[in-house]
Structure formats: structure tokens, C-alpha cells
Amino acid sequence: MAYQFTIVIPVYNEEDNLERVEQELAAFTKISKKRTCILFVNDGSKDNSQSLIETICKRNDNFSYILFKENRGLSAAIKAGFDETKTELVGYIDSDLQTNPEDFNLLLEHIGEYDLVTGVRADRKDSFVKNMSSKIANGIRRAFTHDGMDDTGCPLKVIKTEFAQRIPMFRGLHRFLPAMILLQNGKIIQIPVRHYPRIAGQANFGLWNRLLGPLSDCFAYLWMKRKYINYEISKRG
């Protein structure tokens, strides 16, 4: 079977969530609008995540994994997943499953016309501090990037792989994926998706990651925007 869509799942110490990830993603592949495969990217987990991932992949032909030698962070895991993708479309979802894999179908409805479709979490089920810090960080980011996106931290996205693999990822830049597609003259849109409280495991990001980190990353983005090289090949011989 030739797959059309790869879902990247970054994993860092998520042993308590992986059985549910298998169940929900396997169920989604049966109703997906595109022939779908799953790629775990284990970001150097120190718990039993890798053993569980290998077991899951052995009993599901359309599941595979890569394992980092050491922890390198969420942006590195997403970038590695993009680079490993062989399908025309790539997406990602967090392994805490605070978003619903079924909502990928909502995003896939729009990917023909757009180059990135991102979810925007409706009625977020996070703490007050997390919600407020996210709103502030998104406001700061929009002021720098003018990407028009309300929730770039939403861990539910679909991207045309040719665009995803041209993103020059660095640590923290996963928050700027829509802006990086705009640098390639691509088209982006956000679609409301469902959001749920975390059921198991522990969030790996604190206030620095949600607020202060994104502020410093904005300056890195501005530097990259000034230096970004964009070209199209019109002919080969």
C-alpha cells in the first residue's frame, strides 16, 4: 500500500499514554481521508516508552519509529519526523492526545488549497496560568511574524511535505511553523479543533517554554527571516 499521509508523534517519557495513542491512531487510520502511516520519534525517553513503541510497531504494519540517541527537544523531534517522511503530506500530534486524531480529517479537507493547515484549540482545557501564558506568547509572536495565527502551539497540523522539509528548524521554531511556510510563499489556514485535559503523564514544558522562551525565539525568527533563501527551479536539463 502506498501511503499518502504520515503522522509524526514526538515522544518523551510518555509510557502512560502510549497504549491509548496506539488505540486512537490505529482507529483513525481506518477512517482517515488519506492512506495514513504513523511515525513515532522517541526524543531520548528515559522511561519505558521505547519498549512500548517497539511492541506497538511490531503489531501494526503502518506504525514505525526512530529513536534519538539523546534528548534533543520537541523541535528536533518534529524536524526529524518531517525529514523521515516519504509521503506527500505530513502532520503531527502530541502523544498526550489533548487533541483528537479524528480532527486530522477536518484539516485534510483544506490541504489541497493550502500548504499548511493548523488546528486552533477551541474551549481549551488547560489551567488558567497555561492558557494566559499561551495567549500572551501568541500575541507577542503575531506582532513579530504577522502570520495571523491565534494558536501556533496547537499540536495538530497538516503540511505538504515539500514545504515541511524546507523548514530550517532550530530549537523553539516549532511555534513558528505557519510563519516559516509564509516565508516560502505558501498558503496557511487555521481550523477549530477539539481540546481535552491531559489524562496521563506530565507536561514537559513550564512557564519558560510557554512565555519567556517564545519571546527570545521571536528574535531568532527575525534573524532567520532576514537571512532566508527562497528559490524555485524553473527547468532542469
Phi and psi restraints in degrees (value plus and minus 20) as a CYANA .aco file:
   2 ALA   PHI    -109.6   -69.6
   2 ALA   PSI      96.4   136.4
   3 TYR   PHI     -98.4   -58.4
   3 TYR   PSI     133.5   173.5
   4 GLN   PHI    -133.5   -93.5
   4 GLN   PSI     -40.6    -0.6
   5 PHE   PHI    -162.8  -122.8
   5 PHE   PSI     106.7   146.7
   6 THR   PHI    -130.4   -90.4
   6 THR   PSI     107.9   147.9
   7 ILE   PHI    -121.8   -81.8
   7 ILE   PSI      96.6   136.6
   8 VAL   PHI    -108.1   -68.1
   8 VAL   PSI     111.5   151.5
   9 ILE   PHI    -143.1  -103.1
   9 ILE   PSI      80.0   120.0
  10 PRO   PHI     -87.3   -47.3
  10 PRO   PSI     119.1   159.1
  11 VAL   PHI    -152.2  -112.2
  11 VAL   PSI     107.6   147.6
  12 TYR   PHI    -162.8  -122.8
  12 TYR   PSI      87.4   127.4
  13 ASN   PHI      34.3    74.3
  13 ASN   PSI      38.1    78.1
  14 GLU   PHI    -141.4  -101.4
  14 GLU   PSI      14.7    54.7
  15 GLU   PHI     -77.3   -37.3
  15 GLU   PSI     -51.1   -11.1
  16 ASP   PHI     -96.7   -56.7
  16 ASP   PSI     -34.3     5.7
  17 ASN   PHI    -123.6   -83.6
  17 ASN   PSI     -35.9     4.1
  18 LEU   PHI     -88.5   -48.5
  18 LEU   PSI     -52.9   -12.9
  19 GLU   PHI     -83.8   -43.8
  19 GLU   PSI     -61.2   -21.2
  20 ARG   PHI     -88.8   -48.8
  20 ARG   PSI     -56.0   -16.0
  21 VAL   PHI     -78.9   -38.9
  21 VAL   PSI     -66.1   -26.1
  22 GLU   PHI     -78.9   -38.9
  22 GLU   PSI     -68.2   -28.2
  23 GLN   PHI     -82.0   -42.0
  23 GLN   PSI     -66.9   -26.9
  24 GLU   PHI     -94.6   -54.6
  24 GLU   PSI     -57.0   -17.0
  25 LEU   PHI     -93.6   -53.6
  25 LEU   PSI     -57.7   -17.7
  26 ALA   PHI     -82.4   -42.4
  26 ALA   PSI     -59.8   -19.8
  27 ALA   PHI     -85.3   -45.3
  27 ALA   PSI     -59.4   -19.4
  28 PHE   PHI     -84.9   -44.9
  28 PHE   PSI     -58.9   -18.9
  29 THR   PHI     -79.6   -39.6
  29 THR   PSI     -42.1    -2.1
  30 LYS   PHI    -101.5   -61.5
  30 LYS   PSI     -38.2     1.8
  31 ILE   PHI    -138.1   -98.1
  31 ILE   PSI     -20.0    20.0
  32 SER   PHI     -81.8   -41.8
  32 SER   PSI     125.6   165.6
  33 LYS   PHI     -92.0   -52.0
  33 LYS   PSI     -33.4     6.6
  34 LYS   PHI    -147.9  -107.9
  34 LYS   PSI     129.9   169.9
  35 ARG   PHI     -86.3   -46.3
  35 ARG   PSI      98.8   138.8
  36 THR   PHI    -138.7   -98.7
  36 THR   PSI     119.1   159.1
  37 CYS   PHI    -144.2  -104.2
  37 CYS   PSI     140.6   180.6
  38 ILE   PHI    -137.4   -97.4
  38 ILE   PSI     114.6   154.6
  39 LEU   PHI    -145.7  -105.7
  39 LEU   PSI      90.6   130.6
  40 PHE   PHI     -98.4   -58.4
  40 PHE   PSI     117.2   157.2
  41 VAL   PHI    -139.0   -99.0
  41 VAL   PSI      83.0   123.0
  42 ASN   PHI    -103.3   -63.3
  42 ASN   PSI      90.3   130.3
  43 ASP   PHI    -104.8   -64.8
  43 ASP   PSI      33.4    73.4
  44 GLY   PHI      48.5    88.5
  44 GLY   PSI      19.6    59.6
  45 SER   PHI     -76.7   -36.7
  45 SER   PSI     125.6   165.6
  46 LYS   PHI    -125.3   -85.3
  46 LYS   PSI     -21.1    18.9
  47 ASP   PHI    -120.0   -80.0
  47 ASP   PSI    -171.0  -131.0
  48 ASN   PHI    -112.3   -72.3
  48 ASN   PSI      -3.4    36.6
  49 SER   PHI     -78.6   -38.6
  49 SER   PSI     -62.9   -22.9
  50 GLN   PHI     -84.6   -44.6
  50 GLN   PSI     -61.9   -21.9
  51 SER   PHI     -80.8   -40.8
  51 SER   PSI     -61.8   -21.8
  52 LEU   PHI     -86.4   -46.4
  52 LEU   PSI     -61.1   -21.1
  53 ILE   PHI     -80.9   -40.9
  53 ILE   PSI     -64.7   -24.7
  54 GLU   PHI     -84.3   -44.3
  54 GLU   PSI     -58.3   -18.3
  55 THR   PHI     -85.1   -45.1
  55 THR   PSI     -63.6   -23.6
  56 ILE   PHI     -81.1   -41.1
  56 ILE   PSI     -63.4   -23.4
  57 CYS   PHI     -89.4   -49.4
  57 CYS   PSI     -50.2   -10.2
  58 LYS   PHI     -87.9   -47.9
  58 LYS   PSI     -51.6   -11.6
  59 ARG   PHI    -121.6   -81.6
  59 ARG   PSI     -14.6    25.4
  60 ASN   PHI    -154.1  -114.1
  60 ASN   PSI      91.8   131.8
  61 ASP   PHI     -82.8   -42.8
  61 ASP   PSI     -47.9    -7.9
  62 ASN   PHI    -116.3   -76.3
  62 ASN   PSI      -5.5    34.5
  63 PHE   PHI    -129.4   -89.4
  63 PHE   PSI     119.5   159.5
  64 SER   PHI    -165.4  -125.4
  64 SER   PSI     156.2   196.2
  65 TYR   PHI    -171.6  -131.6
  65 TYR   PSI     139.2   179.2
  66 ILE   PHI    -149.1  -109.1
  66 ILE   PSI     128.5   168.5
  67 LEU   PHI    -141.7  -101.7
  67 LEU   PSI     103.2   143.2
  68 PHE   PHI     -93.2   -53.2
  68 PHE   PSI     125.7   165.7
  69 LYS   PHI     -84.9   -44.9
  69 LYS   PSI     -53.6   -13.6
  70 GLU   PHI    -171.0  -131.0
  70 GLU   PSI     144.0   184.0
  71 ASN   PHI     -85.5   -45.5
  71 ASN   PSI     106.0   146.0
  72 ARG   PHI    -144.4  -104.4
  72 ARG   PSI     -22.8    17.2
  73 GLY   PHI      81.3   121.3
  73 GLY   PSI     143.0   183.0
  74 LEU   PHI     -82.7   -42.7
  74 LEU   PSI     -62.8   -22.8
  75 SER   PHI     -82.0   -42.0
  75 SER   PSI     -60.5   -20.5
  76 ALA   PHI     -84.3   -44.3
  76 ALA   PSI     -60.4   -20.4
  77 ALA   PHI     -84.4   -44.4
  77 ALA   PSI     -63.3   -23.3
  78 ILE   PHI     -85.0   -45.0
  78 ILE   PSI     -65.2   -25.2
  79 LYS   PHI     -80.4   -40.4
  79 LYS   PSI     -63.9   -23.9
  80 ALA   PHI     -82.5   -42.5
  80 ALA   PSI     -60.5   -20.5
  81 GLY   PHI     -82.4   -42.4
  81 GLY   PSI     -63.5   -23.5
  82 PHE   PHI     -79.3   -39.3
  82 PHE   PSI     -65.1   -25.1
  83 ASP   PHI     -86.9   -46.9
  83 ASP   PSI     -50.0   -10.0
  84 GLU   PHI    -100.2   -60.2
  84 GLU   PSI     -34.0     6.0
  85 THR   PHI     -90.1   -50.1
  85 THR   PSI     116.2   156.2
  86 LYS   PHI    -133.2   -93.2
  86 LYS   PSI     -22.5    17.5
  87 THR   PHI    -113.3   -73.3
  87 THR   PSI     147.0   187.0
  88 GLU   PHI     -91.9   -51.9
  88 GLU   PSI     -43.2    -3.2
  89 LEU   PHI    -145.5  -105.5
  89 LEU   PSI     126.7   166.7
  90 VAL   PHI    -157.2  -117.2
  90 VAL   PSI     124.2   164.2
  91 GLY   PHI    -159.5  -119.5
  91 GLY   PSI     153.5   193.5
  92 TYR   PHI    -167.3  -127.3
  92 TYR   PSI     135.8   175.8
  93 ILE   PHI    -165.2  -125.2
  93 ILE   PSI     125.0   165.0
  94 ASP   PHI     -94.4   -54.4
  94 ASP   PSI     130.6   170.6
  95 SER   PHI     -96.7   -56.7
  95 SER   PSI     -25.1    14.9
  96 ASP   PHI     -99.8   -59.8
  96 ASP   PSI     -31.4     8.6
  97 LEU   PHI      34.8    74.8
  97 LEU   PSI      21.6    61.6
  98 GLN   PHI     -98.5   -58.5
  98 GLN   PSI     -29.1    10.9
  99 THR   PHI    -135.2   -95.2
  99 THR   PSI     141.4   181.4
 100 ASN   PHI    -121.3   -81.3
 100 ASN   PSI     103.7   143.7
 101 PRO   PHI     -75.1   -35.1
 101 PRO   PSI     -50.2   -10.2
 102 GLU   PHI     -79.2   -39.2
 102 GLU   PSI     -46.4    -6.4
 103 ASP   PHI     -92.5   -52.5
 103 ASP   PSI     -30.4     9.6
 104 PHE   PHI     -76.2   -36.2
 104 PHE   PSI     -54.2   -14.2
 105 ASN   PHI     -83.8   -43.8
 105 ASN   PSI     -52.1   -12.1
 106 LEU   PHI     -84.2   -44.2
 106 LEU   PSI     -59.8   -19.8
 107 LEU   PHI     -92.7   -52.7
 107 LEU   PSI     -58.9   -18.9
 108 LEU   PHI     -84.0   -44.0
 108 LEU   PSI     -45.1    -5.1
 109 GLU   PHI     -81.8   -41.8
 109 GLU   PSI     -43.8    -3.8
 110 HIS   PHI    -128.1   -88.1
 110 HIS   PSI     -27.7    12.3
 111 ILE   PHI     -89.8   -49.8
 111 ILE   PSI     -39.1     0.9
 112 GLY   PHI     -83.6   -43.6
 112 GLY   PSI     -61.4   -21.4
 113 GLU   PHI    -105.2   -65.2
 113 GLU   PSI     -44.6    -4.6
 114 TYR   PHI    -136.6   -96.6
 114 TYR   PSI     145.3   185.3
 115 ASP   PHI    -122.6   -82.6
 115 ASP   PSI     -40.3    -0.3
 116 LEU   PHI    -161.8  -121.8
 116 LEU   PSI     111.7   151.7
 117 VAL   PHI    -142.5  -102.5
 117 VAL   PSI     100.8   140.8
 118 THR   PHI    -136.6   -96.6
 118 THR   PSI     126.2   166.2
 119 GLY   PHI     -96.6   -56.6
 119 GLY   PSI     133.6   173.6
 120 VAL   PHI    -145.2  -105.2
 120 VAL   PSI     102.0   142.0
 121 ARG   PHI     -91.8   -51.8
 121 ARG   PSI      95.7   135.7
 122 ALA   PHI    -108.2   -68.2
 122 ALA   PSI     117.4   157.4
 123 ASP   PHI      32.8    72.8
 123 ASP   PSI      40.7    80.7
 124 ARG   PHI     -81.0   -41.0
 124 ARG   PSI     121.8   161.8
 125 LYS   PHI    -125.4   -85.4
 125 LYS   PSI      15.8    55.8
 126 ASP   PHI    -122.2   -82.2
 126 ASP   PSI     153.4   193.4
 127 SER   PHI     -87.6   -47.6
 127 SER   PSI     142.0   182.0
 128 PHE   PHI     -78.9   -38.9
 128 PHE   PSI     -64.5   -24.5
 129 VAL   PHI     -82.6   -42.6
 129 VAL   PSI     -63.5   -23.5
 130 LYS   PHI     -86.0   -46.0
 130 LYS   PSI     -61.5   -21.5
 131 ASN   PHI     -84.4   -44.4
 131 ASN   PSI     -65.1   -25.1
 132 MET   PHI     -87.6   -47.6
 132 MET   PSI     -62.9   -22.9
 133 SER   PHI     -84.3   -44.3
 133 SER   PSI     -55.3   -15.3
 134 SER   PHI     -86.9   -46.9
 134 SER   PSI     -62.2   -22.2
 135 LYS   PHI     -83.1   -43.1
 135 LYS   PSI     -62.4   -22.4
 136 ILE   PHI     -84.5   -44.5
 136 ILE   PSI     -65.7   -25.7
 137 ALA   PHI     -82.4   -42.4
 137 ALA   PSI     -60.5   -20.5
 138 ASN   PHI     -85.9   -45.9
 138 ASN   PSI     -56.4   -16.4
 139 GLY   PHI     -84.8   -44.8
 139 GLY   PSI     -63.0   -23.0
 140 ILE   PHI     -82.4   -42.4
 140 ILE   PSI     -65.8   -25.8
 141 ARG   PHI     -81.8   -41.8
 141 ARG   PSI     -63.2   -23.2
 142 ARG   PHI     -81.2   -41.2
 142 ARG   PSI     -57.2   -17.2
 143 ALA   PHI     -83.9   -43.9
 143 ALA   PSI     -52.1   -12.1
 144 PHE   PHI    -103.2   -63.2
 144 PHE   PSI     -60.2   -20.2
 145 THR   PHI    -119.9   -79.9
 145 THR   PSI     -44.6    -4.6
 146 HIS   PHI      35.2    75.2
 146 HIS   PSI      18.3    58.3
 147 ASP   PHI    -107.4   -67.4
 147 ASP   PSI     -29.8    10.2
 148 GLY   PHI      53.3    93.3
 148 GLY   PSI     -11.9    28.1
 149 MET   PHI    -112.0   -72.0
 149 MET   PSI     117.4   157.4
 150 ASP   PHI    -111.2   -71.2
 150 ASP   PSI     -38.0     2.0
 151 ASP   PHI    -173.8  -133.8
 151 ASP   PSI      46.7    86.7
 152 THR   PHI     -89.3   -49.3
 152 THR   PSI     -35.4     4.6
 153 GLY   PHI     -97.9   -57.9
 153 GLY   PSI     -25.1    14.9
 154 CYS   PHI     -81.9   -41.9
 154 CYS   PSI     102.8   142.8
 155 PRO   PHI    -105.3   -65.3
 155 PRO   PSI      30.9    70.9
 156 LEU   PHI    -168.2  -128.2
 156 LEU   PSI      85.0   125.0
 157 LYS   PHI    -162.7  -122.7
 157 LYS   PSI     131.9   171.9
 158 VAL   PHI    -148.6  -108.6
 158 VAL   PSI     112.9   152.9
 159 ILE   PHI    -156.2  -116.2
 159 ILE   PSI     123.9   163.9
 160 LYS   PHI     -87.6   -47.6
 160 LYS   PSI     109.1   149.1
 161 THR   PHI     -79.8   -39.8
 161 THR   PSI     -55.6   -15.6
 162 GLU   PHI     -80.9   -40.9
 162 GLU   PSI     -52.6   -12.6
 163 PHE   PHI     -98.2   -58.2
 163 PHE   PSI     -63.0   -23.0
 164 ALA   PHI     -80.6   -40.6
 164 ALA   PSI     -58.8   -18.8
 165 GLN   PHI     -98.2   -58.2
 165 GLN   PSI     -29.3    10.7
 166 ARG   PHI    -114.6   -74.6
 166 ARG   PSI     -21.0    19.0
 167 ILE   PHI     -95.1   -55.1
 167 ILE   PSI     100.9   140.9
 168 PRO   PHI    -101.3   -61.3
 168 PRO   PSI      61.9   101.9
 169 MET   PHI     -90.7   -50.7
 169 MET   PSI     117.7   157.7
 170 PHE   PHI    -158.1  -118.1
 170 PHE   PSI     150.8   190.8
 171 ARG   PHI     -77.1   -37.1
 171 ARG   PSI     106.0   146.0
 172 GLY   PHI      75.3   115.3
 172 GLY   PSI     -33.2     6.8
 173 LEU   PHI     -97.5   -57.5
 173 LEU   PSI     -27.2    12.8
 174 HIS   PHI     -80.2   -40.2
 174 HIS   PSI     -41.6    -1.6
 175 ARG   PHI     -95.0   -55.0
 175 ARG   PSI     -32.1     7.9
 176 PHE   PHI    -134.1   -94.1
 176 PHE   PSI      -0.5    39.5
 177 LEU   PHI     -76.9   -36.9
 177 LEU   PSI     -66.5   -26.5
 178 PRO   PHI     -79.3   -39.3
 178 PRO   PSI     -62.6   -22.6
 179 ALA   PHI     -82.6   -42.6
 179 ALA   PSI     -56.5   -16.5
 180 MET   PHI     -91.3   -51.3
 180 MET   PSI     -47.8    -7.8
 181 ILE   PHI     -91.1   -51.1
 181 ILE   PSI     -58.0   -18.0
 182 LEU   PHI     -82.4   -42.4
 182 LEU   PSI     -55.4   -15.4
 183 LEU   PHI     -82.0   -42.0
 183 LEU   PSI     -45.5    -5.5
 184 GLN   PHI    -110.4   -70.4
 184 GLN   PSI      -8.0    32.0
 185 ASN   PHI      43.1    83.1
 185 ASN   PSI       7.9    47.9
 186 GLY   PHI    -106.3   -66.3
 186 GLY   PSI     150.5   190.5
 187 LYS   PHI    -129.5   -89.5
 187 LYS   PSI     117.9   157.9
 188 ILE   PHI    -150.6  -110.6
 188 ILE   PSI     135.9   175.9
 189 ILE   PHI    -173.0  -133.0
 189 ILE   PSI     131.5   171.5
 190 GLN   PHI    -135.5   -95.5
 190 GLN   PSI     122.1   162.1
 191 ILE   PHI    -148.4  -108.4
 191 ILE   PSI     111.8   151.8
 192 PRO   PHI     -81.9   -41.9
 192 PRO   PSI     116.1   156.1
 193 VAL   PHI    -153.4  -113.4
 193 VAL   PSI     144.4   184.4
 194 ARG   PHI     -96.3   -56.3
 194 ARG   PSI     135.4   175.4
 195 HIS   PHI    -157.8  -117.8
 195 HIS   PSI     125.4   165.4
 196 TYR   PHI    -154.2  -114.2
 196 TYR   PSI     135.4   175.4
 197 PRO   PHI     -89.3   -49.3
 197 PRO   PSI     132.8   172.8
 198 ARG   PHI     -86.9   -46.9
 198 ARG   PSI     110.8   150.8
 199 ILE   PHI    -112.2   -72.2
 199 ILE   PSI     -61.3   -21.3
 200 ALA   PHI    -159.9  -119.9
 200 ALA   PSI     145.7   185.7
 201 GLY   PHI      57.2    97.2
 201 GLY   PSI    -196.1  -156.1
 202 GLN   PHI    -152.0  -112.0
 202 GLN   PSI     115.6   155.6
 203 ALA   PHI     -80.5   -40.5
 203 ALA   PSI     119.9   159.9
 204 ASN   PHI    -119.1   -79.1
 204 ASN   PSI      -8.5    31.5
 205 PHE   PHI    -150.9  -110.9
 205 PHE   PSI     111.5   151.5
 206 GLY   PHI    -125.3   -85.3
 206 GLY   PSI    -182.5  -142.5
 207 LEU   PHI     -80.6   -40.6
 207 LEU   PSI     -57.7   -17.7
 208 TRP   PHI     -79.2   -39.2
 208 TRP   PSI     -65.3   -25.3
 209 ASN   PHI     -85.9   -45.9
 209 ASN   PSI     -55.2   -15.2
 210 ARG   PHI    -106.6   -66.6
 210 ARG   PSI     -44.4    -4.4
 211 LEU   PHI    -148.5  -108.5
 211 LEU   PSI     -83.9   -43.9
 212 LEU   PHI     -89.8   -49.8
 212 LEU   PSI     -60.0   -20.0
 213 GLY   PHI     -78.8   -38.8
 213 GLY   PSI     -70.4   -30.4
 214 PRO   PHI     -77.7   -37.7
 214 PRO   PSI     -53.4   -13.4
 215 LEU   PHI     -82.6   -42.6
 215 LEU   PSI     -66.5   -26.5
 216 SER   PHI     -86.6   -46.6
 216 SER   PSI     -54.0   -14.0
 217 ASP   PHI     -86.5   -46.5
 217 ASP   PSI     -47.3    -7.3
 218 CYS   PHI     -79.5   -39.5
 218 CYS   PSI     -58.6   -18.6
 219 PHE   PHI     -89.1   -49.1
 219 PHE   PSI     -55.1   -15.1
 220 ALA   PHI     -84.5   -44.5
 220 ALA   PSI     -59.4   -19.4
 221 TYR   PHI     -82.5   -42.5
 221 TYR   PSI     -64.2   -24.2
 222 LEU   PHI     -81.5   -41.5
 222 LEU   PSI     -59.4   -19.4
 223 TRP   PHI     -81.7   -41.7
 223 TRP   PSI     -65.8   -25.8
 224 MET   PHI     -84.7   -44.7
 224 MET   PSI     -58.8   -18.8
 225 LYS   PHI     -80.3   -40.3
 225 LYS   PSI     -60.2   -20.2
 226 ARG   PHI     -87.2   -47.2
 226 ARG   PSI     -51.9   -11.9
 227 LYS   PHI    -117.6   -77.6
 227 LYS   PSI     -24.8    15.2
 228 TYR   PHI     -85.6   -45.6
 228 TYR   PSI     114.7   154.7
 229 ILE   PHI    -124.2   -84.2
 229 ILE   PSI     105.0   145.0
 230 ASN   PHI    -150.8  -110.8
 230 ASN   PSI     107.5   147.5
 231 TYR   PHI    -170.1  -130.1
 231 TYR   PSI     139.8   179.8
 232 GLU   PHI    -148.2  -108.2
 232 GLU   PSI     115.3   155.3
 233 ILE   PHI    -107.4   -67.4
 233 ILE   PSI     105.0   145.0
 234 SER   PHI    -114.5   -74.5
 234 SER   PSI     -40.2    -0.2
 235 LYS   PHI    -181.0  -141.0
 235 LYS   PSI     124.4   164.4
 236 ARG   PHI    -146.4  -106.4
 236 ARG   PSI     127.7   167.7
